[in-house]
């Protein structure tokens, strides 16, 4: 049964994860009414609303009115009253329409120097968000882990009320997917990495224990027991990597965890015009900043693929491609077998990761690379322990317990 305020949401189980489902579409008429109210547009004033795009958790609507276009972002109520505020039966936010094209649509045709420039800008962008100064130290930032909320800071010298952004509840899929809102666990703000990851692992154990009680098939029981065992193993090893107590809340910085190409808008020259999807952006530990962004994460390839050594498109592939050309997300294979572009993108990702990491070293020369690597692997193990990578998680945890240094991806 859905929780109060979540009647528009259902969860569908897939091979890899639970994915949200819309049980009804938002009303365009209601969206228009809210926009008129918020923008103070009279009934006779110009205001039109049309569907624009959609993602996993959101639907976007283009609002055209006097003063310029806006975007109404309507979100599924995955974390009612915390992810965004709800007034139209859904959570919503009204923002300025940003010019630009999703980098995903231009990526194949962008020259490598534009991709490198974009990658360096994203590295600088992440450092700016985290408050890492020119000396490579956390010059500002936050204390504690969680999604930002506004807290009344009392009165300033001018006797005017002020508010400040501070870490609050952790609003991320680890805390709200499926039935996870039902579990009585700490949800933030967290004082330390230890407390944060302990809460995530506790949720995994509680969720899988509930599934075990309902499981009737022996294979299902075995799968669930394996996940519970892996999560408990990680929980026992947590103090080895993350101190359980700190004198003060841990220094943290803003971290955009979902920097894929559809969330980066670019102009015709490949320059960044906007970065999208800020709902779950949180103050996270500084060791998280050594992770590469999603747009350069994936399989690596050191050898540059040679176009002439790959087969041309078959007639069947060409015919299928012709039917997709009106799709705005269509990527033209330019007459070559798709494998060529897969390998080309892997090669480019490899080079861009080197570019990103080099720029990060320039901006943050004192970053604890080796220590952060182990911590990032631990975070990866926590994130993957209740999915199809549970066996790899257990192998990696066993290596950690024996004192062996192994990357999670190699476990």
C-alpha positions as CSV (number, residue, x, y, z in Angstrom):
1,X,0.0,0.0,0.0
2,X,1.3,3.5,-0.8
3,X,2.1,5.8,2.1
4,X,0.0,8.9,2.6
5,X,0.8,11.4,-0.2
6,X,2.2,8.7,-2.4
7,X,-0.9,7.5,-4.2
8,X,0.5,8.6,-7.5
9,X,3.5,6.3,-7.1
10,X,4.1,2.6,-7.6
11,X,7.4,0.7,-7.7
12,X,8.2,-1.9,-10.4
13,X,10.9,-4.5,-9.8
14,X,13.4,-5.0,-12.7
15,X,16.4,-7.2,-13.0
16,X,18.7,-4.5,-11.7
17,X,16.6,-2.3,-9.3
18,X,13.2,-1.0,-8.4
19,X,12.0,1.8,-10.7
20,X,9.2,4.3,-10.1
21,X,5.9,4.2,-12.0
22,X,3.4,7.0,-12.6
23,X,-0.1,5.8,-11.8
24,X,-1.6,8.9,-13.4
25,X,-0.3,11.9,-15.4
26,X,-0.3,15.4,-13.9
27,X,-3.1,17.6,-15.0
28,X,-1.9,20.3,-17.5
29,X,-4.9,22.4,-16.5
30,X,-3.9,22.3,-12.8
31,X,-0.3,23.1,-13.7
32,X,-1.5,26.1,-15.7
33,X,-3.7,27.2,-12.7
34,X,-0.7,27.0,-10.3
35,X,1.6,28.9,-12.7
36,X,-1.0,31.7,-13.1
37,X,-1.3,31.9,-9.3
38,X,2.4,31.9,-8.6
39,X,3.3,34.3,-11.5
40,X,0.3,36.6,-10.8
41,X,-1.1,36.1,-14.3
42,X,-4.8,37.1,-14.7
43,X,-7.3,34.7,-16.4
44,X,-7.1,36.8,-19.6
45,X,-3.3,36.9,-19.5
46,X,-1.1,34.8,-21.8
47,X,0.0,31.4,-20.2
48,X,0.2,28.1,-22.0
49,X,1.6,24.8,-20.7
50,X,2.8,21.9,-22.9
51,X,4.6,18.6,-22.1
52,X,8.4,19.0,-22.7
53,X,10.3,15.9,-21.5
54,X,10.4,13.2,-18.9
55,X,12.9,11.3,-16.7
56,X,12.7,8.5,-14.2
57,X,11.3,10.6,-11.4
58,X,10.2,13.8,-13.2
59,X,8.0,15.2,-16.0
60,X,8.9,18.6,-17.4
61,X,6.4,21.1,-18.8
62,X,7.2,24.1,-20.9
63,X,5.4,27.2,-19.6
64,X,5.1,30.1,-22.1
65,X,4.0,33.4,-20.6
66,X,4.9,37.1,-20.6
67,X,8.4,37.6,-19.5
68,X,9.9,34.5,-21.1
69,X,9.6,30.7,-21.0
70,X,9.8,28.7,-17.7
71,X,10.0,25.0,-16.9
72,X,7.6,23.3,-14.4
73,X,9.3,20.2,-13.1
74,X,6.7,17.8,-11.6
75,X,8.2,15.0,-9.5
76,X,6.8,11.8,-8.1
77,X,6.3,11.9,-4.4
78,X,9.1,9.5,-3.5
79,X,9.9,11.5,-0.3
80,X,6.8,13.6,0.4
81,X,7.4,17.1,1.7
82,X,11.2,16.6,1.6
83,X,12.3,16.0,-2.0
84,X,10.3,19.1,-3.2
85,X,7.1,20.7,-1.9
86,X,3.7,19.5,-3.1
87,X,0.7,21.6,-4.1
88,X,-0.7,20.1,-7.3
89,X,-1.1,16.5,-6.2
90,X,2.6,16.1,-7.0
91,X,5.8,17.7,-5.9
92,X,6.8,20.6,-8.2
93,X,9.3,23.4,-8.8
94,X,9.0,26.2,-11.3
95,X,12.3,27.3,-12.8
96,X,13.8,29.5,-15.5
97,X,14.0,27.8,-18.9
98,X,17.7,27.3,-19.7
99,X,19.0,27.5,-23.2
100,X,21.1,24.7,-24.6
101,X,21.1,21.1,-25.8
102,X,21.7,18.0,-23.7
103,X,25.3,17.1,-24.2
104,X,24.2,13.5,-24.9
105,X,22.8,14.6,-28.3
106,X,26.0,16.4,-29.4
107,X,28.6,14.2,-27.8
108,X,29.5,12.0,-30.8
109,X,30.0,15.0,-33.1
110,X,31.8,17.2,-30.6
111,X,35.6,17.5,-31.2
112,X,37.8,16.1,-28.6
113,X,39.1,19.5,-27.5
114,X,35.6,20.6,-26.7
115,X,35.0,17.4,-24.7
116,X,38.3,18.0,-22.8
117,X,37.4,21.6,-22.1
118,X,34.0,20.5,-20.8
119,X,35.6,17.9,-18.6
120,X,38.0,20.4,-17.1
121,X,35.1,22.8,-16.4
122,X,33.2,20.0,-14.6
123,X,36.2,19.3,-12.4
124,X,36.4,22.9,-11.4
125,X,32.7,23.0,-11.0
126,X,32.8,20.1,-8.5
127,X,35.6,21.8,-6.5
128,X,33.6,25.1,-6.4
129,X,30.6,23.3,-5.1
130,X,32.6,21.6,-2.4
131,X,34.2,24.9,-1.3
132,X,37.7,23.7,-2.2
133,X,39.8,26.8,-2.4
134,X,42.9,27.7,-4.5
135,X,45.2,26.2,-1.9
136,X,43.4,22.9,-2.3
137,X,41.8,23.0,1.1
138,X,38.2,23.1,2.2
139,X,37.9,26.9,2.6
140,X,34.2,26.8,3.3
141,X,31.5,24.1,2.9
142,X,29.5,22.3,5.6
143,X,29.7,20.2,8.6
144,X,27.7,16.9,8.6
145,X,26.1,14.8,5.8
146,X,22.6,15.3,4.4
147,X,20.5,17.1,1.8
148,X,20.4,20.9,2.4
149,X,17.5,22.6,4.3
150,X,17.0,26.2,5.4
151,X,17.4,26.8,9.1
152,X,16.5,30.0,10.8
153,X,19.7,31.7,11.9
154,X,18.0,34.2,14.1
155,X,18.7,37.9,13.4
156,X,21.7,39.6,11.9
157,X,23.2,43.0,12.8
158,X,20.5,44.7,10.8
159,X,17.8,43.1,12.8
160,X,16.5,41.3,9.7
161,X,15.6,37.6,9.8
162,X,18.1,35.4,7.9
163,X,18.3,31.7,7.2
164,X,21.2,29.5,6.3
165,X,21.5,26.2,4.4
166,X,22.6,23.3,6.5
167,X,22.6,19.5,6.0
168,X,19.3,17.9,6.9
169,X,17.6,14.6,6.1
170,X,19.3,12.4,3.5
171,X,17.0,12.5,0.5
172,X,18.4,9.9,-1.8
173,X,17.2,6.6,-3.4
174,X,18.9,4.6,-0.6
175,X,16.5,6.1,1.8
176,X,13.2,6.2,-0.2
177,X,13.1,3.5,-2.9
178,X,10.3,1.0,-2.5
179,X,9.3,0.5,1.1
180,X,12.4,2.1,2.6
181,X,10.5,5.1,4.0
182,X,8.8,2.7,6.4
183,X,11.9,1.7,8.3
184,X,12.8,3.4,11.6
185,X,16.4,4.3,11.0
186,X,18.5,7.5,11.3
187,X,18.0,9.6,8.2
188,X,20.3,12.5,8.9
189,X,21.8,14.8,9.2
190,X,24.7,12.5,9.9
191,X,27.8,13.5,11.9
192,X,30.2,11.2,10.0
193,X,30.7,8.8,7.0
194,X,30.4,6.0,9.5
195,X,26.9,7.0,10.7
196,X,25.7,7.7,7.1
197,X,26.8,4.3,5.7
198,X,25.7,2.5,8.8
199,X,22.2,3.8,8.2
200,X,22.2,2.7,4.6
201,X,23.4,-0.8,5.5
202,X,20.8,-1.1,8.2
203,X,18.1,-0.2,5.8
204,X,19.4,-2.9,3.4
205,X,19.3,-5.5,6.2
206,X,15.8,-4.5,7.4
207,X,14.4,-4.6,3.8
208,X,15.9,-7.9,3.0
209,X,14.9,-9.4,6.3
210,X,11.3,-8.4,5.5
211,X,11.6,-10.1,2.1
212,X,13.0,-13.2,3.7
213,X,9.9,-13.5,5.9
214,X,7.7,-13.5,2.8
215,X,9.9,-15.6,0.5
216,X,8.5,-19.1,-0.3
217,X,10.9,-20.2,-3.1
218,X,14.2,-21.7,-1.8
219,X,16.2,-19.9,-4.5
220,X,14.7,-16.6,-3.4
221,X,15.5,-17.2,0.2
222,X,19.1,-18.1,-0.7
223,X,19.5,-14.9,-2.7
224,X,18.1,-12.7,0.2
225,X,20.3,-14.5,2.8
226,X,23.3,-13.8,0.6
227,X,22.5,-10.1,0.5
228,X,21.9,-10.0,4.3
229,X,25.2,-11.7,4.9
230,X,27.1,-9.3,2.6
231,X,25.5,-6.2,4.3
232,X,26.3,-7.5,7.8
233,X,29.9,-8.2,6.7
234,X,30.2,-4.6,5.5
235,X,28.7,-3.3,8.7
236,X,31.2,-5.2,10.7
237,X,34.1,-3.7,8.6
238,X,32.8,-0.2,8.6
239,X,34.8,1.0,11.6
240,X,38.0,-0.2,9.9
241,X,37.6,2.4,7.2
242,X,35.5,5.1,8.8
243,X,36.1,6.3,12.4
244,X,32.8,5.7,14.4
245,X,33.3,8.8,16.5
246,X,34.5,12.3,15.6
247,X,35.1,15.4,17.8
248,X,33.1,17.5,15.4
249,X,30.7,16.7,12.5
250,X,32.7,15.8,9.4
251,X,33.7,18.5,6.9
252,X,31.5,18.0,3.8
253,X,30.8,19.7,0.5
254,X,28.0,19.8,-2.1
255,X,28.3,16.9,-4.6
256,X,26.3,16.5,-7.7
257,X,26.0,12.7,-7.9
258,X,24.2,12.4,-11.3
259,X,26.4,14.3,-13.8
260,X,25.5,12.3,-16.9
261,X,25.3,13.9,-20.4
262,X,21.5,14.5,-20.3
263,X,22.0,16.7,-17.2
264,X,24.6,18.9,-18.9
265,X,23.3,21.5,-21.4
266,X,25.8,22.9,-24.0
267,X,25.8,25.5,-26.7
268,X,27.0,25.1,-30.3
269,X,30.6,25.4,-29.3
270,X,30.3,22.8,-26.6
271,X,30.3,25.3,-23.7
272,X,28.2,24.5,-20.7
273,X,25.1,26.6,-20.4
274,X,23.4,24.8,-17.5
275,X,23.6,21.8,-15.2
276,X,20.3,20.2,-14.3
277,X,18.8,17.9,-11.7
278,X,19.6,19.3,-8.3
279,X,16.8,17.7,-6.2
280,X,19.0,15.2,-4.4
281,X,22.2,17.1,-4.3
282,X,23.6,16.8,-0.8
283,X,26.5,17.7,1.4
284,X,28.7,14.6,1.3
285,X,32.1,13.7,2.6
286,X,35.1,15.2,0.8
287,X,36.4,11.7,-0.1
288,X,33.4,11.4,-2.4
289,X,34.8,14.2,-4.6
290,X,37.5,11.9,-6.0
291,X,34.9,9.9,-7.9
292,X,34.6,10.6,-11.6
293,X,31.3,12.0,-12.8
294,X,28.9,9.7,-14.5
295,X,29.6,11.0,-18.0
296,X,33.1,9.6,-17.9
297,X,32.4,6.5,-15.8
298,X,32.3,3.2,-17.5
299,X,34.4,0.6,-19.4
300,X,37.9,1.8,-20.3
301,X,39.9,1.3,-23.6
302,X,43.5,2.4,-24.0
303,X,43.8,1.5,-27.7
304,X,42.1,3.9,-30.1
305,X,39.7,2.1,-32.5
306,X,40.4,2.5,-36.2
307,X,37.2,3.2,-38.1
308,X,38.2,1.3,-41.2
309,X,38.7,-1.9,-39.3
310,X,35.0,-2.1,-38.3
311,X,32.2,-3.4,-40.5
312,X,29.7,-1.2,-42.2
313,X,26.0,-1.2,-41.2
314,X,24.0,-4.1,-42.5
315,X,20.9,-3.3,-44.6
316,X,18.7,-4.3,-41.7
317,X,20.6,-2.0,-39.3
318,X,20.4,0.9,-41.8
319,X,16.6,0.4,-42.2
320,X,16.1,0.3,-38.4
321,X,18.2,3.5,-38.1
322,X,16.2,5.2,-40.8
323,X,13.0,4.7,-38.7
324,X,14.7,6.3,-35.6
325,X,16.0,9.5,-37.2
326,X,13.0,11.6,-36.1
327,X,13.7,10.6,-32.5
328,X,15.5,13.5,-30.8
329,X,17.7,11.1,-28.9
330,X,18.7,9.2,-32.0
331,X,22.5,8.9,-32.5
332,X,23.5,8.3,-36.1
333,X,26.0,5.5,-36.6
334,X,27.1,7.2,-39.9
335,X,27.0,3.9,-41.8
336,X,29.3,2.0,-39.5
337,X,28.6,-0.9,-37.2
338,X,27.5,0.3,-33.8
339,X,30.4,-1.6,-32.2
340,X,32.8,1.1,-33.6
341,X,31.1,3.9,-31.7
342,X,30.9,1.8,-28.5
343,X,34.7,1.3,-28.6
344,X,35.3,4.9,-29.7
345,X,33.3,6.2,-26.7
346,X,35.2,3.8,-24.3
347,X,38.5,5.2,-25.7
348,X,37.4,8.8,-25.3
349,X,36.1,8.1,-21.8
350,X,39.6,6.7,-20.9
351,X,41.3,9.9,-22.2
352,X,38.8,12.2,-20.5
353,X,39.2,10.5,-17.2
354,X,42.9,11.2,-17.3
355,X,42.0,14.8,-18.2
356,X,39.6,15.1,-15.3
357,X,42.0,13.5,-12.7
358,X,44.8,15.8,-13.9
359,X,42.7,18.9,-13.5
360,X,41.5,17.6,-10.1
361,X,45.2,17.2,-9.0
362,X,45.9,20.8,-10.1
363,X,42.9,22.2,-8.1
364,X,43.2,19.9,-5.1
365,X,46.9,18.9,-4.8
366,X,46.4,17.8,-1.2
367,X,43.6,15.4,-1.9
368,X,44.0,12.0,-0.1
369,X,44.0,9.9,-3.2
370,X,44.9,6.5,-1.8
371,X,42.7,6.8,1.3
372,X,39.8,8.1,-0.8
373,X,40.2,5.1,-3.2
374,X,39.4,2.6,-0.4
375,X,36.6,4.7,0.9
376,X,35.0,5.1,-2.5
377,X,35.3,1.3,-3.0
378,X,33.5,0.8,0.3
379,X,30.8,3.2,-0.8
380,X,30.5,1.2,-4.1
381,X,30.2,-2.0,-2.1
382,X,27.4,-0.5,0.1
383,X,25.6,0.7,-3.0
384,X,25.8,-2.7,-4.8
385,X,25.4,-5.2,-2.0
386,X,21.6,-5.6,-2.5
387,X,21.7,-6.0,-6.2
388,X,23.1,-8.3,-8.8
389,X,26.7,-7.5,-7.7
390,X,26.3,-9.0,-4.3
391,X,28.8,-11.8,-5.0
392,X,31.4,-9.3,-6.0
393,X,30.6,-7.2,-2.9
394,X,31.2,-10.3,-0.7
395,X,34.5,-11.1,-2.4
396,X,35.7,-7.6,-2.0
397,X,34.6,-7.5,1.7
398,X,36.5,-10.7,2.3
399,X,39.6,-9.3,0.8
400,X,39.3,-6.1,2.9
401,X,38.9,-8.3,6.0
402,X,42.2,-10.1,5.2
403,X,43.9,-6.8,4.7
404,X,44.3,-7.2,0.9
405,X,44.1,-4.1,-1.3
406,X,41.8,-4.9,-4.2
407,X,39.7,-2.4,-6.2
408,X,36.0,-3.2,-6.0
409,X,35.8,-3.4,-9.8
410,X,38.5,-6.2,-9.8
411,X,36.9,-8.3,-7.0
